[in-house]
Amino acid sequence: MRKENVLMCKNIKLILLSIIFSFLTFEIQADKIEEVDLEGFSIGKSLLEYASLDEINLSKASKQYPNEKYTIYKGEKIVNLKIYDLVNINIKKNDKKFIIRGIAGIKYYNTLDECNNLKREIQNSLEKTFKFDSKDITKFASNQDETGKSMVYGIQNYFKPYPSNEAIMVNCYHFTKESKIKRNLKVSVASEEFAYYIINEAFKK
């Protein structure tokens, strides 16, 4: 009986979290990538709308891409997050206007089933809100784990026809315990330019 109660509580918690993602992560009736709202941040807006230059400089992430054409800033150091545990904001290096090119909301999880359930709920919400040109369901080894044992299970939702990579991505980063990297669900919003950078240049020194 106790085990059943524990499972019921976990299921209720998961359902509530899924509902929060579905209704708060994205603006209703949005039809452009610039209208996607992730913890208040949107593609194309200036980070200066959210913080002063001093605050932005203090929010710069300690870990950056090997190829530093873009700079990562930590959204949780700028606003109080309501949904995610962390938010990464991507700005082109030396952009004095601090225009947001990419955003990623990160939520930690324990089991792959938990992440897959959340991913499915988020995807359902996205498909009701946006008209995507196409989508890919992917599975690949994470480049953050040199052993190749940590896997990424994802869905890539593209706004425009190929070869454009402007997209909203919902990925489960399922790291092994040996990697000592926290397992996380990541919802990423990428402009065309930033998506190209991530695919072709970000991890090349």
Residue frames as a rotation matrix with the C-alpha (Angstrom) as fourth column:
MET 1
0.567 0.824 0.000 0.00
0.824 -0.567 0.000 0.00
0.000 0.000 -1.000 0.00
ARG 2
0.435 -0.473 -0.767 2.81
0.175 -0.791 0.587 2.35
-0.883 -0.390 -0.261 0.86
LYS 3
-0.635 -0.703 0.319 4.53
0.409 0.044 0.911 1.69
-0.655 0.710 0.260 -2.47
GLU 4
-0.125 0.687 0.716 1.29
0.978 -0.036 0.205 2.45
0.166 0.726 -0.667 -4.31
ASN 5
0.771 0.416 -0.482 0.93
0.542 -0.826 0.154 5.76
-0.334 -0.379 -0.863 -2.44
VAL 6
-0.032 -0.884 -0.466 4.51
0.119 -0.466 0.877 6.73
-0.992 -0.027 0.120 -3.27
LEU 7
-0.697 -0.202 0.688 3.97
0.658 0.202 0.726 5.92
-0.286 0.958 -0.009 -6.95
MET 8
0.318 0.902 0.293 0.71
0.942 -0.336 0.014 7.88
0.111 0.271 -0.956 -6.97
CYS 9
0.637 -0.139 -0.758 2.45
0.273 -0.879 0.391 10.93
-0.720 -0.456 -0.522 -5.46
LYS 10
-0.475 -0.879 -0.031 5.22
0.206 -0.145 0.968 10.72
-0.855 0.454 0.250 -8.04
ASN 11
-0.465 0.376 0.802 2.69
0.885 0.180 0.429 10.47
0.017 0.909 -0.416 -10.87
ILE 12
0.652 0.734 -0.189 0.74
0.748 -0.664 -0.001 13.47
-0.126 -0.141 -0.982 -9.56
LYS 13
0.273 -0.655 -0.705 3.96
0.103 -0.708 0.698 15.48
-0.956 -0.264 -0.126 -9.29
LEU 14
-0.700 -0.565 0.437 4.93
0.432 0.152 0.889 14.54
-0.569 0.811 0.138 -12.83
ILE 15
-0.036 0.792 0.609 1.50
0.990 -0.056 0.131 15.47
0.138 0.608 -0.782 -14.19
LEU 16
0.753 0.321 -0.574 1.55
0.482 -0.863 0.150 18.85
-0.447 -0.390 -0.805 -12.44
LEU 17
-0.138 -0.896 -0.422 5.04
0.059 -0.433 0.900 19.59
-0.989 0.100 0.113 -13.73
SER 18
-0.637 -0.038 0.770 3.95
0.731 0.288 0.619 18.62
-0.246 0.957 -0.156 -17.24
ILE 19
0.436 0.881 0.185 0.98
0.900 -0.433 -0.055 20.99
0.032 0.190 -0.981 -17.03
ILE 20
0.518 -0.332 -0.788 3.26
0.174 -0.861 0.478 23.81
-0.837 -0.385 -0.389 -15.91
PHE 21
-0.607 -0.785 0.128 5.54
0.236 -0.024 0.971 23.21
-0.759 0.620 0.200 -18.90
SER 22
-0.379 0.512 0.770 2.59
0.924 0.255 0.285 23.05
-0.051 0.820 -0.570 -21.27
PHE 23
0.581 0.801 0.144 0.96
0.801 -0.594 0.075 26.30
0.146 0.072 -0.987 -20.20
LEU 24
0.821 -0.245 -0.516 3.84
0.099 -0.829 0.551 28.49
-0.562 -0.503 -0.656 -19.09
THR 25
-0.080 -0.969 0.235 6.77
0.523 0.160 0.837 27.65
-0.849 0.190 0.494 -21.33
PHE 26
-0.798 -0.213 0.563 5.36
0.601 -0.231 0.765 29.04
-0.033 0.949 0.313 -24.58
GLU 27
-0.698 0.566 -0.438 3.16
-0.421 -0.820 -0.387 31.94
-0.579 -0.086 0.811 -25.55
ILE 28
-0.101 0.762 0.639 -0.25
0.520 0.588 -0.619 30.86
-0.848 0.270 -0.456 -26.83
GLN 29
0.830 0.530 0.177 -0.93
0.361 -0.268 -0.893 31.52
-0.426 0.805 -0.413 -30.55
ALA 30
0.144 -0.847 -0.512 2.75
-0.478 -0.513 0.713 32.25
-0.866 0.142 -0.479 -31.29
ASP 31
0.906 0.203 0.372 3.66
0.200 0.569 -0.798 31.58
-0.374 0.797 0.474 -34.93
LYS 32
0.620 -0.779 0.092 7.26
-0.222 -0.287 -0.932 32.83
0.752 0.558 -0.351 -35.14
ILE 33
0.168 -0.641 -0.749 10.40
0.758 0.570 -0.318 31.80
0.631 -0.514 0.581 -33.30
GLU 34
-0.704 -0.454 0.546 10.75
0.099 -0.824 -0.557 35.36
0.703 -0.339 0.625 -32.00
GLU 35
0.013 0.824 0.566 7.45
-0.713 -0.390 0.583 34.93
0.701 -0.411 0.582 -30.15
VAL 36
0.350 0.025 -0.936 8.56
0.432 0.882 0.185 31.92
0.831 -0.470 0.298 -28.15
ASP 37
0.340 -0.155 0.928 8.80
-0.720 -0.678 0.150 32.93
0.605 -0.719 -0.342 -24.50
LEU 38
0.343 -0.319 -0.884 11.17
0.481 0.867 -0.126 30.97
0.807 -0.382 0.451 -22.28
GLU 39
0.053 -0.195 -0.979 11.24
0.987 -0.142 0.082 32.32
-0.155 -0.970 0.185 -18.71
GLY 40
0.646 0.309 -0.698 10.53
0.284 -0.946 -0.156 35.74
-0.709 -0.097 -0.699 -20.22
PHE 41
-0.322 -0.849 -0.418 13.46
-0.278 -0.338 0.899 35.63
-0.905 0.406 -0.127 -22.67
SER 42
0.737 0.584 0.339 12.88
0.192 0.299 -0.935 35.70
-0.648 0.754 0.108 -26.43
ILE 43
-0.145 -0.753 0.642 15.00
0.906 0.160 0.392 35.45
-0.399 0.638 0.659 -29.58
GLY 44
-0.037 0.048 0.998 15.79
0.772 -0.633 0.059 38.84
0.634 0.773 -0.013 -31.10
LYS 45
0.925 0.349 0.149 15.42
0.166 -0.726 0.667 40.82
0.341 -0.593 -0.730 -27.89
SER 46
0.005 -0.941 0.340 18.33
-0.261 -0.329 -0.907 42.58
0.965 -0.084 -0.248 -26.23
LEU 47
0.006 -0.096 -0.995 19.58
0.816 0.575 -0.051 41.23
0.578 -0.812 0.082 -22.92
LEU 48
-0.928 -0.355 0.114 19.84
0.257 -0.829 -0.497 44.90
0.271 -0.432 0.860 -21.91
GLU 49
-0.186 0.941 0.284 16.03
-0.426 -0.337 0.839 44.88
0.885 0.035 0.464 -21.68
TYR 50
0.634 0.438 -0.638 16.37
0.248 0.666 0.704 42.53
0.733 -0.604 0.313 -18.70
ALA 51
0.610 -0.519 -0.599 19.52
0.733 0.082 0.676 43.72
-0.302 -0.851 0.430 -16.94
SER 52
0.824 -0.431 -0.369 22.16
-0.439 -0.896 0.065 46.44
-0.359 0.108 -0.927 -16.76
LEU 53
0.538 -0.703 -0.465 25.56
-0.446 0.231 -0.865 46.01
0.715 0.673 -0.189 -18.42
ASP 54
-0.392 -0.693 0.605 27.17
-0.884 0.101 -0.457 45.33
0.256 -0.714 -0.652 -15.04
GLU 55
0.152 0.554 0.818 24.56
-0.701 0.644 -0.305 42.65
-0.696 -0.527 0.487 -14.25
ILE 56
0.925 0.158 -0.345 25.05
-0.373 0.546 -0.750 41.06
0.070 0.823 0.564 -17.67
ASN 57
0.107 -0.975 -0.194 28.82
-0.650 0.080 -0.756 40.91
0.752 0.207 -0.625 -17.19
LEU 58
-0.457 -0.240 0.856 28.32
-0.873 0.306 -0.380 39.24
-0.171 -0.921 -0.349 -13.81
SER 59
0.458 0.747 0.482 26.00
-0.581 0.662 -0.474 36.66
-0.673 -0.063 0.737 -15.36
LYS 60
0.234 -0.450 -0.862 28.59
-0.895 0.246 -0.371 35.38
0.379 0.858 -0.346 -17.84
ALA 61
0.980 0.201 0.001 28.91
-0.189 0.922 0.339 31.61
0.067 -0.332 0.941 -17.53
SER 62
0.310 -0.912 0.268 32.17
-0.629 0.015 0.777 30.17
-0.713 -0.409 -0.569 -16.25
LYS 63
-0.368 -0.386 0.846 32.07
0.316 0.804 0.504 27.42
-0.874 0.453 -0.174 -18.90
GLN 64
0.182 0.362 -0.914 31.98
-0.682 -0.623 -0.382 28.53
-0.708 0.693 0.133 -22.53
TYR 65
0.974 0.152 0.165 32.03
0.024 0.659 -0.752 26.85
-0.223 0.736 0.639 -25.95
PRO 66
0.173 -0.962 0.209 35.52
0.691 0.270 0.671 25.76
-0.702 0.028 0.712 -27.15
ASN 67
-0.557 -0.219 0.801 34.92
0.754 -0.537 0.378 27.98
0.347 0.815 0.465 -30.17
GLU 68
-0.400 0.324 -0.858 34.01
0.721 -0.467 -0.512 31.30
-0.566 -0.823 -0.047 -28.54
LYS 69
-0.840 0.165 0.517 32.08
0.325 -0.610 0.723 33.02
0.435 0.775 0.459 -31.33
TYR 70
0.222 0.923 0.315 29.10
-0.068 -0.307 0.949 33.10
0.973 -0.232 -0.006 -28.96
THR 71
-0.832 -0.452 0.321 29.04
-0.305 -0.109 -0.946 33.87
0.463 -0.885 -0.047 -25.25
ILE 72
-0.110 0.778 -0.619 26.83
0.550 0.566 0.614 32.05
0.828 -0.273 -0.490 -22.74
TYR 73
-0.684 0.015 0.729 25.08
-0.531 -0.695 -0.484 34.04
0.499 -0.719 0.484 -20.02
LYS 74
-0.822 0.340 -0.457 23.15
0.523 0.768 -0.370 32.58
0.225 -0.543 -0.809 -17.09
GLY 75
-0.285 0.817 0.502 19.50
0.020 -0.518 0.855 33.63
0.958 0.254 0.132 -17.08
GLU 76
0.461 0.484 -0.744 19.02
0.692 0.328 0.643 32.55
0.555 -0.811 -0.184 -13.44
LYS 77
-0.403 -0.651 -0.643 21.44
0.887 -0.450 -0.100 35.32
-0.225 -0.611 0.759 -12.42
ILE 78
-0.953 0.086 0.291 19.26
0.058 -0.889 0.454 37.90
0.298 0.449 0.842 -14.17
VAL 79
-0.145 0.962 0.230 15.66
-0.783 -0.253 0.569 36.84
0.605 -0.097 0.790 -13.37
ASN 80
-0.488 0.117 0.865 13.96
-0.659 0.600 -0.453 34.56
-0.573 -0.791 -0.215 -10.86
LEU 81
-0.810 0.124 -0.573 13.17
-0.405 0.589 0.699 31.34
0.424 0.798 -0.427 -12.72
LYS 82
-0.086 0.885 0.457 9.68
-0.968 0.034 -0.248 29.86
-0.235 -0.464 0.854 -12.40
ILE 83
0.853 0.484 -0.196 10.01
-0.523 0.792 -0.317 26.61
0.002 0.372 0.928 -14.35
TYR 84
0.625 -0.669 -0.401 13.58
0.112 0.586 -0.803 25.66
0.772 0.457 0.441 -15.13
ASP 85
0.714 -0.505 -0.485 16.56
0.630 0.161 0.760 25.02
-0.305 -0.848 0.433 -12.88
LEU 86
-0.326 -0.844 -0.426 18.89
0.323 -0.523 0.789 26.88
-0.889 0.119 0.443 -15.24
VAL 87
0.848 0.484 0.217 18.61
0.364 -0.234 -0.901 29.02
-0.385 0.843 -0.375 -18.37
ASN 88
-0.302 -0.952 0.044 21.45
0.614 -0.159 0.773 29.58
-0.729 0.261 0.633 -20.84
ILE 89
0.814 0.498 -0.299 21.32
0.139 -0.667 -0.732 32.65
-0.564 0.554 -0.612 -23.06
ASN 90
0.007 -0.833 0.553 23.51
0.867 0.281 0.412 32.91
-0.498 0.477 0.724 -26.14
ILE 91
0.819 0.133 -0.558 24.85
-0.049 -0.953 -0.298 36.23
-0.572 0.271 -0.774 -27.43
LYS 92
0.728 -0.596 0.340 27.21
0.534 0.181 -0.826 36.74
0.430 0.782 0.450 -30.35
LYS 93
0.128 -0.784 -0.607 30.67
0.929 -0.120 0.351 37.68
-0.348 -0.608 0.713 -29.08
ASN 94
-0.799 -0.536 -0.274 31.35
0.482 -0.842 0.241 41.43
-0.360 0.061 0.931 -28.99
ASP 95
-0.245 0.804 0.541 27.70
0.647 -0.280 0.709 42.28
0.722 0.524 -0.452 -29.79
LYS 96
-0.974 -0.225 0.037 27.28
0.136 -0.704 -0.697 45.56
0.183 -0.674 0.716 -27.94
LYS 97
-0.347 0.924 0.160 23.50
-0.787 -0.380 0.486 45.36
0.510 0.042 0.859 -28.35
PHE 98
-0.856 -0.094 0.508 23.44
-0.410 0.722 -0.557 41.91
-0.315 -0.685 -0.657 -26.65
ILE 99
0.011 0.869 -0.494 20.83
-0.984 0.098 0.150 40.49
0.178 0.484 0.857 -29.04
ILE 100
-0.102 0.040 0.994 19.63
-0.546 0.833 -0.090 37.04
-0.831 -0.552 -0.063 -27.94
ARG 101
-0.303 -0.109 -0.947 20.36
-0.929 0.254 0.268 34.39
0.211 0.961 -0.179 -30.59
GLY 102
-0.221 0.211 -0.952 19.68
-0.014 0.976 0.219 31.23
0.975 0.062 -0.213 -28.59
ILE 103
-0.119 0.262 0.958 17.99
-0.974 -0.216 -0.062 30.21
0.191 -0.941 0.281 -25.32
ALA 104
-0.278 0.060 -0.959 17.97
-0.043 0.996 0.075 26.91
0.960 0.062 -0.274 -23.45
GLY 105
0.244 0.427 0.871 15.91
-0.930 -0.151 0.334 26.02
0.274 -0.892 0.360 -20.40
ILE 106
-0.471 -0.535 -0.702 17.33
-0.274 0.845 -0.460 23.14
0.839 -0.025 -0.544 -18.33
LYS 107
0.412 0.637 0.652 15.40
-0.887 0.115 0.448 20.93
0.210 -0.763 0.612 -15.90
TYR 108
-0.679 -0.732 0.055 17.12
-0.717 0.646 -0.261 18.13
0.156 -0.217 -0.964 -13.97
TYR 109
0.538 0.834 -0.121 15.59
-0.786 0.548 0.286 14.65
0.305 -0.059 0.951 -13.77
ASN 110
-0.046 -0.526 0.849 16.40
-0.762 0.568 0.310 11.19
-0.645 -0.633 -0.427 -12.40
THR 111
-0.230 0.031 0.973 14.94
0.279 0.960 0.036 8.49
-0.932 0.280 -0.229 -14.65
LEU 112
-0.986 -0.164 -0.009 14.65
0.026 -0.213 0.977 8.36
-0.162 0.963 0.215 -18.43
ASP 113
-0.366 0.926 0.092 10.93
0.894 0.322 0.312 7.57
0.259 0.196 -0.946 -18.12
GLU 114
0.157 0.381 -0.911 10.46
0.688 -0.704 -0.175 10.81
-0.708 -0.600 -0.373 -16.19
CYS 115
-0.545 -0.452 -0.706 12.20
-0.139 -0.782 0.608 12.81
-0.827 0.429 0.363 -18.89
ASN 116
-0.952 0.194 0.237 10.42
0.291 0.327 0.899 11.07
0.097 0.925 -0.367 -21.76
ASN 117
-0.070 0.975 -0.212 7.04
0.994 0.051 -0.095 11.80
-0.082 -0.217 -0.973 -20.16
LEU 118
0.131 0.047 -0.990 7.90
0.290 -0.957 -0.007 15.49
-0.948 -0.286 -0.139 -19.81
LYS 119
-0.827 -0.508 -0.240 9.29
-0.105 -0.281 0.954 15.60
-0.552 0.814 0.179 -23.34
ARG 120
-0.685 0.635 0.358 6.07
0.708 0.463 0.533 14.11
0.172 0.618 -0.767 -24.70
GLU 121
0.247 0.799 -0.548 3.91
0.869 -0.433 -0.240 16.65
-0.429 -0.417 -0.801 -22.83
ILE 122
-0.132 -0.389 -0.912 6.03
-0.018 -0.919 0.395 19.56
-0.991 0.069 0.114 -24.04
GLN 123
-0.957 -0.259 0.127 6.00
0.094 0.136 0.986 18.27
-0.273 0.956 -0.106 -27.61
ASN 124
-0.291 0.933 0.213 2.22
0.956 0.276 0.098 17.94
0.032 0.232 -0.972 -27.58
SER 125
0.359 0.381 -0.852 1.95
0.528 -0.836 -0.151 21.54
-0.769 -0.396 -0.501 -26.39
LEU 126
-0.521 -0.656 -0.546 4.34
-0.131 -0.570 0.811 22.74
-0.844 0.494 0.211 -29.10
GLU 127
-0.908 0.152 0.391 2.45
0.418 0.398 0.817 20.99
-0.032 0.905 -0.425 -31.87
LYS 128
0.115 0.988 -0.099 -0.80
0.984 -0.127 -0.123 22.61
-0.134 -0.083 -0.987 -30.72
THR 129
0.422 -0.007 -0.907 0.83
0.312 -0.938 0.152 26.04
-0.852 -0.347 -0.393 -30.67
PHE 130
-0.204 -0.642 -0.739 3.08
-0.575 -0.532 0.621 26.07
-0.792 0.552 -0.261 -33.73
LYS 131
0.939 0.334 0.076 2.92
-0.113 0.512 -0.851 25.00
-0.324 0.791 0.519 -37.36
PHE 132
0.039 -0.996 0.079 6.30
-0.343 0.061 0.937 23.43
-0.938 -0.064 -0.339 -37.93
ASP 133
0.195 -0.070 -0.978 7.66
-0.980 0.022 -0.197 22.69
0.035 0.997 -0.064 -41.39
SER 134
0.376 -0.128 -0.918 9.10
-0.160 0.967 -0.200 19.36
0.913 0.222 0.343 -40.20
LYS 135
0.542 -0.275 0.795 10.51
-0.833 -0.045 0.552 17.50
-0.116 -0.961 -0.253 -37.21
ASP 136
0.010 -0.607 -0.795 13.20
-0.374 0.735 -0.566 14.92
0.927 0.303 -0.219 -36.55
ILE 137
0.916 0.149 0.371 13.26
-0.400 0.369 0.839 12.35
-0.012 -0.917 0.398 -33.76
THR 138
0.313 -0.921 -0.234 16.89
-0.486 0.056 -0.872 11.76
0.816 0.386 -0.430 -32.85
LYS 139
0.971 -0.201 0.129 19.14
-0.018 0.475 0.880 9.60
-0.238 -0.857 0.458 -30.69
PHE 140
0.531 -0.846 0.044 22.88
0.067 -0.010 -0.998 10.18
0.845 0.533 0.051 -30.48
ALA 141
0.224 -0.559 -0.798 25.85
0.954 0.293 0.063 10.03
0.199 -0.775 0.599 -28.11
SER 142
0.979 0.140 -0.148 26.49
0.180 -0.935 0.307 13.22
-0.095 -0.327 -0.940 -26.13
ASN 143
0.392 -0.883 0.259 29.71
0.336 -0.125 -0.933 15.01
0.857 0.453 0.248 -27.00
GLN 144
0.398 -0.207 0.894 29.97
-0.764 -0.613 0.199 16.02
0.507 -0.762 -0.402 -23.34
ASP 145
0.608 -0.172 0.775 30.87
-0.468 0.711 0.525 12.44
-0.642 -0.682 0.352 -22.40
GLU 146
-0.088 -0.777 -0.624 34.08
-0.989 -0.004 0.145 11.17
-0.116 0.630 -0.768 -24.00
THR 147
-0.665 -0.154 0.731 33.12
-0.252 0.967 -0.026 7.53
-0.703 -0.202 -0.682 -23.36
GLY 148
-0.777 0.429 -0.461 30.20
-0.518 -0.020 0.855 7.79
0.358 0.903 0.237 -25.79
LYS 149
-0.799 0.453 -0.395 27.92
0.543 0.825 -0.154 6.00
0.256 -0.338 -0.906 -23.33
SER 150
-0.494 0.642 -0.587 25.74
0.244 -0.546 -0.802 9.00
-0.835 -0.539 0.113 -22.41
MET 151
-0.601 0.342 0.722 22.86
0.797 0.194 0.572 9.40
0.055 0.919 -0.389 -24.86
VAL 152
-0.782 0.441 -0.441 20.66
-0.333 -0.893 -0.302 12.26
-0.528 -0.090 0.845 -26.05
TYR 153
-0.530 0.721 0.447 17.03
0.830 0.549 0.098 11.45
-0.175 0.423 -0.889 -26.93
GLY 154
-0.659 0.124 -0.742 15.44
0.055 -0.976 -0.212 14.37
-0.751 -0.180 0.636 -28.71
ILE 155
0.267 0.723 0.637 12.91
0.915 0.016 -0.402 15.98
-0.301 0.691 -0.658 -30.99
GLN 156
-0.763 -0.518 -0.388 13.93
0.321 -0.824 0.467 18.81
-0.561 0.232 0.794 -33.33
ASN 157
0.298 0.938 0.179 11.04
0.782 -0.132 -0.609 20.99
-0.548 0.321 -0.772 -34.54
TYR 158
-0.724 -0.673 0.150 11.97
0.607 -0.520 0.601 23.08
-0.327 0.526 0.785 -37.60
PHE 159
-0.006 0.714 -0.700 10.19
0.106 -0.695 -0.711 26.31
-0.994 -0.078 -0.071 -38.51
LYS 160
0.333 0.030 -0.942 11.46
-0.813 -0.498 -0.303 26.53
-0.478 0.867 -0.142 -42.09
PRO 161
0.996 0.044 -0.082 12.27
-0.084 0.808 -0.583 24.10
0.041 0.588 0.808 -44.93
TYR 162
0.381 -0.908 0.175 15.71
0.574 0.381 0.725 22.51
-0.725 -0.176 0.666 -45.20
PRO 163
-0.037 -0.799 -0.601 18.52
0.551 0.486 -0.679 23.70
0.834 -0.356 0.422 -45.14
SER 164
-0.035 0.058 0.998 17.30
-0.595 -0.803 0.026 26.06
0.803 -0.593 0.062 -42.41
ASN 165
-0.405 -0.155 -0.901 17.89
0.519 0.772 -0.366 24.80
0.753 -0.616 -0.232 -38.86
GLU 166
-0.673 0.286 0.682 15.82
-0.596 -0.756 -0.270 27.44
0.438 -0.588 0.680 -37.03
ALA 167
-0.140 0.535 -0.833 14.10
0.116 0.845 0.523 25.29
0.983 -0.024 -0.180 -34.45
ILE 168
0.224 0.177 0.958 12.77
-0.965 -0.101 0.244 24.43
0.140 -0.979 0.148 -31.02
MET 169
-0.221 -0.410 -0.885 14.47
-0.272 0.897 -0.348 21.34
0.937 0.163 -0.310 -29.64
VAL 170
0.536 0.398 0.744 13.33
-0.837 0.133 0.531 19.16
0.112 -0.907 0.405 -26.74
ASN 171
0.103 -0.659 -0.745 16.12
-0.330 0.684 -0.651 16.82
0.938 0.313 -0.147 -25.62
CYS 172
0.972 0.053 0.231 16.71
-0.234 0.374 0.897 14.38
-0.039 -0.926 0.376 -22.77
TYR 173
0.132 -0.984 -0.123 20.43
-0.673 0.002 -0.740 14.35
0.728 0.180 -0.661 -21.93
HIS 174
0.944 0.320 0.079 20.71
-0.290 0.692 0.661 10.96
0.157 -0.647 0.746 -20.27
PHE 175
0.085 -0.995 0.053 24.19
-0.791 -0.100 -0.604 10.90
0.606 0.009 -0.795 -18.76
THR 176
0.293 -0.088 -0.952 25.66
0.344 0.939 0.019 7.83
0.892 -0.333 0.305 -17.13
LYS 177
0.988 0.045 -0.149 26.44
0.156 -0.228 0.961 7.93
0.009 -0.973 -0.232 -13.41
GLU 178
0.293 -0.956 0.006 30.11
0.883 0.273 0.380 7.52
-0.365 -0.106 0.925 -14.27
SER 179
-0.007 -0.277 0.961 30.10
0.746 -0.641 -0.180 10.76
0.666 0.715 0.211 -16.26
LYS 180
-0.391 -0.057 -0.919 29.18
0.857 -0.387 -0.341 12.71
-0.337 -0.920 0.200 -13.09
ILE 181
-0.971 0.217 0.103 27.07
-0.145 -0.870 0.471 15.07
0.192 0.442 0.876 -15.22
LYS 182
-0.567 0.814 0.126 23.51
-0.160 0.042 -0.986 15.73
-0.808 -0.579 0.107 -14.08
ARG 183
-0.635 0.472 0.611 20.80
0.770 0.444 0.457 14.26
-0.056 0.762 -0.646 -16.28
ASN 184
-0.539 0.427 -0.726 18.68
-0.008 -0.865 -0.502 17.04
-0.842 -0.264 0.470 -17.71
LEU 185
0.192 0.659 0.727 15.83
0.942 0.083 -0.325 17.86
-0.275 0.747 -0.605 -20.02
LYS 186
-0.625 -0.470 -0.624 16.68
0.261 -0.879 0.400 20.82
-0.736 0.087 0.671 -22.22
VAL 187
0.517 0.745 0.422 14.26
0.767 -0.185 -0.614 22.95
-0.380 0.641 -0.667 -24.24
SER 188
-0.473 -0.811 -0.343 16.31
0.460 -0.560 0.689 25.00
-0.751 0.168 0.638 -26.70
VAL 189
0.778 0.626 0.050 15.25
0.412 -0.449 -0.793 27.79
-0.475 0.638 -0.607 -29.04
ALA 190
-0.233 -0.972 -0.015 17.76
0.487 -0.131 0.863 28.56
-0.841 0.194 0.504 -31.78
SER 191
0.513 0.276 -0.813 17.83
-0.488 -0.685 -0.540 31.23
-0.706 0.674 -0.217 -34.48
GLU 192
0.993 -0.121 0.009 19.08
0.071 0.515 -0.854 30.16
0.099 0.848 0.520 -37.93
GLU 193
0.398 -0.902 0.169 22.52
-0.514 -0.372 -0.773 31.68
0.759 0.221 -0.612 -37.37
PHE 194
-0.050 -0.410 0.911 22.99
-0.991 0.132 0.005 30.21
-0.122 -0.902 -0.413 -33.90
ALA 195
0.751 0.374 0.544 21.72
-0.319 0.927 -0.197 26.77
-0.578 -0.025 0.816 -34.97
TYR 196
0.847 -0.503 -0.173 24.34
-0.055 0.242 -0.969 26.70
0.529 0.830 0.177 -37.73
TYR 197
0.061 -0.856 0.513 27.02
-0.814 -0.340 -0.471 27.60
0.578 -0.388 -0.717 -35.20
ILE 198
0.214 0.088 0.973 26.00
-0.837 0.531 0.136 24.83
-0.504 -0.843 0.187 -32.78
ILE 199
0.920 0.238 0.312 25.95
-0.063 0.874 -0.482 22.20
-0.387 0.424 0.819 -35.51
ASN 200
0.825 -0.530 0.197 29.14
0.355 0.213 -0.910 23.18
0.440 0.821 0.364 -37.35
GLU 201
0.137 -0.841 0.524 31.43
-0.010 -0.530 -0.848 25.25
0.991 0.111 -0.081 -35.15
ALA 202
0.684 0.265 0.680 30.65
-0.538 -0.445 0.715 25.40
0.492 -0.855 -0.162 -31.42
PHE 203
0.868 -0.291 0.403 32.74
-0.179 0.573 0.800 22.45
-0.463 -0.766 0.446 -30.29
LYS 204
0.585 -0.733 0.348 35.67
0.737 0.301 -0.605 22.98
0.338 0.610 0.717 -32.65
LYS 205
0.464 -0.501 -0.731 38.66
0.486 -0.546 0.682 24.76
-0.741 -0.672 -0.009 -31.11
